[in-house]
Amino acid sequence: MGDFGHFNTRVFHWMDARSKKSTRPEDPYNYLTGFGNEHQSEFIPGALPIGQNSPQICAYGLYAEQITGSSFAAPRSGSMRNFVYRRRPACVHGATTKIKTNTSVTAAFMNASGNIQNIPAQVSWSPFIIPDKADGAVDFVNGLHTLGGSGQPSVREGLAYHIFAINSSMQGKAFVNMDGDFLFVAQEGHLDITTEFGHIYLQPSEICVIQQGLRFKLEINEAKSPSGARGYIIETWGTKWELPELGPLGGYGLANSRDFLFPTADIDTRTTGAWNIISKQGGEYYNTSQNHTPFDVVAWHGNYIPYKYDLSKFVYHNTVSVDHTDPCINTVLTAKSRDPHAPLCDFLVFGPRWDVAEHTFRPPYFHRNCASEFLARIYGPEGTGGRSEVFSPGGASYEAGFTPHGNADERTVGAMHAKMKAMRVGENQLTFMLESCRSLLFTEWALKDCGVLVAEDIPESAWDLLPDRFGQNEEAIRLLKEMGRM
């Protein structure tokens, strides 16, 4: 085991924990299991109605409330909804007012402008800065920053990439994203996330999905994260995350459905006084206040529930004969687009695994993909894994669709002459990649105000390691002369 990253993130692999429960040792909560399942949970026995959803009088004086994540008439396979049983309905609140918006958050990516622009090259970011506590408290509401995106939530089409960098917990406030679903990737610090359905404890190299319209509160475990927390968010509009089809792999592999964890009901009975509910709609912030906790659900059932997944449980599949496998073999979750042949976004992971391909150039081949690629290191040493991964944990890199890229370092030359023996790759590191059919437009914050943009392209000198070997090959020159081409 090793320590990497600015705040000494401990490298973790699930099999090393030898745990007898489905969570890591630090996680204090209990969970339900199974991606796509119908789940139910009650904090007090008898709070959940049996055989119906909305009794004339609910047990213990609770109120029944439905939350739908899809159209009422959606086919059964796509229907997402739940019923919650709470002390006060969510509609019990004051007036909704627009408040000072976090100016580094946006949701409008329909056309390039002065505030958002294309990147027709490769770019990288050093680790995004976690604000110093001495400069003031920054919680999730103000610590969310948009990097780029495509489309717009009002037309239910597109996505956005964000980072969050915070040094304090949310106090007396909850957040709700009216625009789309949030997929959180924890990179630094331990997070205790309170949702209407219970708690989710999120550690580096775990991911969490909180769907559109669901309220949550983000708190930092101060003992585990004295300097703050940082991570990434993928926001999707008009589509839901799904497990990729396994095809010839059969019933198991990649991210197994049983490894996705869902919270259990846990009503908040400790907080009193006023609460602010901050909603993000069209990239703008709005506030409504209420004099009771929004986390007052005693029981619930349905399939529109937040969930988390430990990336170290991912089951890798790669070639055992020849040639490098396309990166889609590492897809954890996929979000579909209107084009059945091109996902809006695939979430991929690259961690420790074996490489045994024979007679093969083992690193990723040079390529120009129709998909855009966004990579970020969760933990691991610098300078490993290719041009797109030379940044430190907490940073990122991006290549737009059809941008030529590949490895440009000494390892590329070495791989051409390496002895073909089984070897471990990705040791002591974990990286995720987002592949999208969209080329993104990037914000002014990402290209200037973040202060950690490294470069708009790699230096030309890097390609000196890849000379024109064909032009120096004597046999090739002889044949060209015989063909009258020289």
C-alpha positions in Angstrom: 0.0 0.0 0.0 1.2 3.5 -0.7 0.4 7.2 -0.1 -0.1 9.5 -3.1 -1.7 12.8 -3.6 -1.5 16.2 -1.8 -3.3 14.9 1.3 -1.9 11.4 1.3 -4.8 9.5 -0.1 -4.4 5.9 0.9 -4.4 3.5 -2.1 -7.1 1.0 -1.5 -8.1 -2.3 -3.2 -11.2 -4.1 -2.1 -9.6 -7.5 -1.9 -7.0 -6.2 0.5 -9.6 -5.2 3.1 -10.8 -8.8 3.6 -14.1 -7.3 4.8 -17.0 -9.4 5.7 -19.5 -6.7 4.8 -20.1 -4.8 1.6 -18.5 -1.6 2.6 -15.0 -0.4 3.6 -14.1 -0.5 7.3 -14.4 3.3 7.7 -18.0 3.3 6.4 -20.4 3.5 9.4 -23.7 2.8 7.5 -25.7 -0.1 6.3 -26.9 -0.4 2.7 -29.2 -2.3 0.4 -27.6 -4.0 -2.7 -28.4 -4.4 -6.3 -28.4 -2.0 -9.3 -31.8 -1.4 -10.8 -33.7 -3.2 -8.1 -36.9 -2.2 -6.4 -35.8 -1.4 -2.8 -37.7 -0.5 0.3 -36.6 0.6 3.8 -38.2 1.8 7.0 -36.5 3.4 10.0 -39.4 2.5 12.4 -41.2 -0.8 12.0 -44.6 -0.5 10.4 -43.9 2.9 8.8 -44.0 1.5 5.3 -47.5 0.7 4.0 -48.1 -2.8 2.8 -50.2 -3.4 -0.4 -50.7 0.2 -1.3 -48.8 3.5 -1.7 -51.1 6.1 -0.2 -53.3 5.1 2.7 -56.1 7.3 3.9 -54.1 7.8 7.1 -50.4 6.8 7.1 -48.8 5.1 10.1 -47.5 7.3 12.8 -49.1 10.4 11.3 -46.7 10.4 8.3 -47.5 11.9 4.9 -47.1 9.9 1.6 -45.2 11.7 -1.2 -44.3 10.4 -4.6 -41.2 11.4 -6.5 -41.0 10.5 -10.2 -37.8 10.4 -12.3 -39.5 9.5 -15.5 -42.8 10.1 -17.3 -45.8 8.5 -15.8 -46.4 6.6 -19.0 -42.8 5.4 -19.4 -42.4 1.7 -20.2 -41.9 -0.5 -17.2 -38.2 -0.9 -18.1 -37.7 2.8 -18.0 -40.0 3.8 -15.2 -38.3 5.4 -12.2 -40.2 6.5 -9.2 -40.5 6.2 -5.4 -42.8 6.8 -2.5 -41.5 8.4 0.7 -43.3 8.6 4.0 -42.2 11.8 5.9 -43.1 14.0 8.8 -43.9 17.0 6.6 -44.5 17.1 2.8 -41.7 18.8 0.8 -44.2 21.4 -0.4 -44.3 22.9 3.1 -41.8 25.8 2.6 -41.6 29.5 2.0 -41.3 31.5 -1.2 -38.7 30.6 -3.8 -36.3 33.5 -4.6 -33.3 33.7 -6.9 -30.1 34.2 -5.0 -26.5 35.2 -5.8 -25.4 32.6 -8.2 -22.1 30.7 -8.0 -20.6 32.4 -11.1 -18.4 29.5 -11.9 -21.4 27.2 -12.5 -23.2 27.2 -15.8 -25.6 25.0 -17.8 -25.8 26.7 -21.2 -23.6 25.1 -23.9 -25.6 25.5 -27.0 -23.2 27.9 -28.8 -19.7 29.0 -28.4 -19.4 32.6 -27.0 -17.0 34.8 -25.1 -17.8 32.8 -21.9 -17.5 29.3 -23.3 -15.3 28.0 -26.2 -14.0 25.0 -28.0 -10.6 23.5 -27.3 -9.3 22.1 -30.6 -6.3 20.6 -28.9 -5.1 18.6 -25.9 -5.2 20.4 -22.5 -4.3 19.4 -19.0 -5.0 20.8 -15.5 -2.8 20.5 -12.4 -4.6 19.5 -9.2 -7.6 21.8 -8.7 -7.1 24.0 -5.6 -8.9 23.2 -2.3 -9.5 26.5 -0.7 -7.6 27.3 2.5 -9.8 27.5 5.6 -8.0 30.7 6.6 -9.6 32.4 3.6 -13.1 31.5 4.7 -15.5 28.6 4.6 -16.4 27.1 1.2 -19.1 24.4 1.2 -20.5 22.5 -1.7 -22.8 25.3 -2.8 -19.9 27.7 -3.6 -17.3 25.0 -4.1 -18.9 23.7 -7.3 -17.1 24.8 -10.5 -18.1 23.9 -14.1 -15.3 22.9 -16.5 -17.3 22.4 -19.7 -20.3 20.8 -21.3 -22.6 20.3 -24.3 -26.3 20.9 -24.7 -28.7 22.4 -22.2 -30.9 21.0 -19.4 -34.0 22.9 -20.6 -34.1 20.7 -23.7 -33.2 17.6 -21.7 -30.2 16.9 -23.8 -26.5 17.0 -23.0 -24.1 16.9 -20.1 -21.6 19.0 -18.0 -18.4 18.2 -16.3 -17.7 19.9 -12.9 -15.2 19.7 -10.1 -15.9 20.5 -6.4 -13.2 21.7 -3.9 -14.5 22.5 -0.4 -13.2 23.0 3.1 -16.4 23.0 5.1 -19.7 21.1 5.5 -23.1 22.5 4.5 -24.8 23.9 7.6 -28.6 24.3 7.8 -28.9 23.9 4.0 -29.7 21.2 1.5 -28.9 21.2 -2.3 -31.2 19.9 -5.0 -30.2 19.7 -8.7 -33.3 20.4 -10.8 -31.3 20.2 -14.0 -30.1 16.6 -14.1 -28.3 13.8 -12.3 -25.0 14.2 -10.5 -22.4 11.4 -10.6 -19.9 12.2 -7.9 -16.3 10.9 -8.0 -14.5 11.3 -4.7 -10.8 12.1 -5.1 -9.7 13.7 -1.8 -11.3 13.5 1.6 -14.1 11.6 3.2 -17.7 12.7 2.6 -20.8 12.0 4.6 -23.8 12.6 2.3 -27.2 12.9 3.8 -30.1 12.2 1.4 -33.8 12.0 1.8 -33.3 8.2 1.7 -30.5 7.9 4.3 -26.8 8.3 4.4 -24.0 7.6 1.9 -20.4 7.6 3.0 -18.1 8.4 0.1 -14.3 7.8 0.1 -11.7 8.4 -2.6 -12.2 5.9 -5.5 -15.9 5.5 -4.7 -18.6 7.0 -6.9 -22.1 8.1 -6.0 -25.2 9.0 -8.2 -27.8 11.5 -6.8 -30.6 11.8 -9.3 -32.4 14.9 -10.5 -34.8 16.5 -8.0 -33.5 14.7 -4.9 -32.2 16.7 -1.9 -28.9 16.1 -0.2 -26.4 17.7 2.1 -22.6 17.3 1.8 -20.5 17.1 5.0 -16.8 16.5 5.4 -15.5 14.0 7.9 -13.1 16.4 9.6 -11.1 13.7 11.3 -10.4 12.0 8.0 -10.2 15.2 5.9 -8.6 18.0 8.0 -7.8 20.1 4.9 -11.0 19.6 2.9 -12.3 17.5 0.1 -12.1 17.5 -3.7 -13.7 15.5 -6.5 -15.4 15.5 -9.9 -19.0 15.5 -11.0 -20.5 14.4 -14.2 -24.0 15.9 -14.8 -26.3 14.3 -17.3 -29.5 15.8 -18.8 -32.4 13.7 -20.2 -30.8 10.3 -19.6 -30.0 8.0 -16.8 -26.9 6.0 -15.9 -27.1 2.3 -16.8 -24.9 -0.8 -16.6 -23.4 -1.6 -20.0 -24.5 -4.8 -21.7 -22.2 -7.7 -21.1 -22.7 -9.5 -24.4 -20.3 -12.4 -24.9 -18.9 -11.8 -21.4 -22.0 -13.5 -20.0 -23.6 -12.9 -16.7 -20.7 -11.3 -14.7 -17.8 -9.0 -15.0 -17.1 -5.3 -15.2 -19.2 -3.6 -12.5 -21.5 -6.3 -11.0 -25.0 -5.2 -10.1 -24.7 -6.7 -6.6 -21.9 -4.3 -5.7 -24.0 -1.1 -6.0 -25.2 0.1 -2.6 -28.3 2.0 -1.7 -29.0 3.8 1.6 -31.4 2.7 4.3 -34.0 5.0 5.8 -32.5 7.2 8.6 -34.6 10.2 9.7 -33.0 13.4 11.0 -34.2 14.0 14.5 -31.3 16.1 15.8 -31.4 19.4 13.8 -33.9 22.1 14.6 -34.6 25.6 13.3 -34.7 27.0 9.8 -33.3 25.3 6.7 -32.4 26.7 3.3 -33.1 24.5 0.2 -30.7 25.6 -2.5 -31.9 24.5 -6.0 -29.9 24.7 -9.2 -32.1 25.3 -12.2 -30.7 26.2 -15.6 -27.3 26.8 -13.9 -28.8 29.5 -11.6 -29.3 29.2 -7.9 -32.6 29.6 -6.1 -33.5 29.4 -2.4 -36.5 28.5 -0.3 -36.6 28.3 3.4 -38.5 26.1 5.8 -38.6 25.6 9.6 -38.1 21.8 9.6 -35.4 19.4 8.3 -35.8 18.2 4.7 -34.4 14.8 5.8 -37.5 13.7 7.6 -38.3 10.5 5.7 -39.1 7.6 8.0 -39.7 5.0 5.2 -39.6 4.7 1.4 -39.8 2.3 -1.5 -39.1 2.4 -5.2 -36.2 2.4 -7.7 -35.4 6.2 -8.0 -32.8 6.1 -5.2 -29.3 7.5 -4.8 -26.5 4.8 -4.9 -22.8 4.3 -4.6 -20.2 2.0 -6.0 -16.6 1.2 -5.0 -14.4 1.3 -8.1 -11.9 -1.1 -6.6 -14.6 -3.8 -7.0 -14.5 -3.5 -10.8 -13.7 -6.8 -12.6 -11.3 -6.1 -15.5 -11.4 -7.9 -18.8 -8.6 -7.5 -21.4 -7.0 -9.5 -24.2 -5.1 -12.7 -23.3 -3.7 -13.1 -26.9 -2.9 -10.2 -29.1 -3.5 -6.4 -29.4 -4.6 -3.7 -27.1 -8.4 -3.8 -26.2 -10.5 -0.8 -26.9 -11.0 1.2 -23.6 -14.8 0.6 -23.6 -14.0 -2.8 -22.0 -13.5 -0.8 -18.8 -17.0 0.9 -18.8 -18.5 1.1 -15.3 -21.7 3.0 -16.2 -23.1 4.4 -19.5 -25.6 7.2 -20.2 -27.4 6.8 -23.5 -27.9 9.5 -26.1 -30.6 9.7 -28.8 -28.1 8.0 -31.1 -28.3 4.3 -30.2 -24.7 3.8 -31.5 -23.1 6.6 -29.5 -23.5 7.1 -25.7 -23.8 10.5 -24.3 -21.2 9.5 -21.8 -19.3 6.3 -20.7 -17.7 6.3 -17.3 -14.5 4.1 -17.5 -12.0 3.1 -14.9 -8.3 2.0 -15.1 -6.7 0.4 -12.1 -4.3 -2.4 -11.2 -4.5 -5.3 -13.7 -2.4 -7.7 -15.7 -1.2 -7.1 -19.3 -0.4 -10.4 -21.1 -0.9 -9.5 -24.8 1.8 -11.2 -27.1 3.4 -9.9 -30.3 1.7 -6.6 -29.5 2.5 -2.9 -28.9 0.9 -3.0 -25.5 0.3 0.7 -24.7 -2.8 2.3 -26.3 -2.3 2.6 -30.0 -2.1 6.1 -31.5 -5.7 7.1 -32.3 -8.2 9.7 -33.4 -11.5 8.8 -31.8 -14.9 10.2 -32.6 -15.4 10.4 -28.8 -14.0 13.1 -26.7 -11.9 11.9 -23.8 -11.6 13.4 -20.3 -9.2 11.7 -17.9 -8.6 12.3 -14.2 -6.3 10.6 -11.7 -7.9 9.7 -8.4 -4.6 8.6 -6.8 -1.2 7.4 -7.9 2.3 8.7 -8.7 2.9 11.2 -11.4 4.2 10.4 -14.9 2.5 7.0 -15.3 0.1 5.7 -17.9 0.6 7.9 -21.0 0.4 11.5 -22.1 -3.1 12.0 -20.8 -2.1 10.8 -17.3 1.1 12.6 -16.4 -0.7 15.0 -14.1 -1.0 14.7 -10.4 -4.0 13.3 -8.6 -6.8 15.9 -8.5 -6.0 17.2 -12.0 -7.4 16.3 -15.4 -6.8 16.2 -19.2 -9.1 16.5 -22.2 -8.9 15.7 -25.9 -11.8 16.7 -28.2 -13.1 14.2 -30.7 -10.8 13.3 -33.6 -7.8 15.0 -31.8 -4.8 12.9 -32.6 -3.2 11.6 -29.4 -1.2 8.8 -27.9 1.9 8.2 -25.8 4.9 10.4 -26.5 7.6 9.4 -24.0 10.4 6.9 -23.5 7.9 4.1 -22.7 6.6 4.2 -26.2 10.0 3.4 -27.6 10.6 0.8 -24.9 7.3 -0.9 -25.7 8.4 -1.5 -29.3 11.2 -3.7 -28.0 9.9 -5.0 -24.7 10.1 -8.7 -23.8 6.6 -10.1 -24.1 6.1 -11.4 -20.6 3.1 -11.0 -18.2 3.3 -7.7 -16.4 1.3 -5.7 -13.9 0.1 -2.3 -15.1 -1.7 0.5 -13.2 -0.2 -0.6 -10.0 -0.9 1.7 -7.0 -3.0 4.1 -9.1 -6.6 4.6 -10.2 -7.7 6.8 -13.1 -11.2 7.3 -14.6 -12.1 8.4 -18.1 -15.2 10.0 -19.6 -15.9 9.1 -23.2 -18.7 11.2 -24.9 -20.1 11.5 -28.4 -20.0 15.3 -27.7 -17.1 17.6 -28.0 -17.4 20.0 -25.1 -17.4 23.8 -24.8 -15.3 24.9 -21.8 -15.9 27.7 -19.4 -13.8 30.8 -18.6 -13.3 29.3 -15.1 -11.7 26.2 -16.6 -9.5 28.1 -19.1 -8.4 30.9 -16.9 -9.9 31.5 -13.4 -9.1 28.1 -12.0 -5.4 29.0 -12.2 -4.2 25.4 -12.9 -4.5 25.1 -16.7 -1.2 23.6 -17.8 -1.1 24.0 -21.5 -3.2 24.1 -24.6 -1.2 21.4 -26.3 1.8 19.2 -25.6 5.2 20.6 -26.6 6.4 19.8 -30.1 9.7 18.5 -28.6 7.8 15.5 -27.2 7.3 14.1 -30.6 11.0 14.0 -31.2 10.9 10.6 -29.6 8.7 9.4 -32.5 11.0 10.0 -35.6 10.2 9.0 -39.2 11.6 5.4 -39.0 10.2 4.5 -42.3 12.3 7.1 -44.0 15.4 5.7 -42.4 14.6 2.0 -43.2 17.1 0.7 -45.9 14.7 -1.9 -47.2 11.9 0.6 -47.5 14.1 3.0 -49.4 15.3 0.2 -51.8 11.7 -0.8 -52.6 10.6 2.8 -53.2 13.5 3.3 -55.6 12.5 0.1 -57.5 9.0 1.5 -57.7 10.3 4.7 -59.1 9.1 6.7 -56.2 12.5 8.1 -55.2 
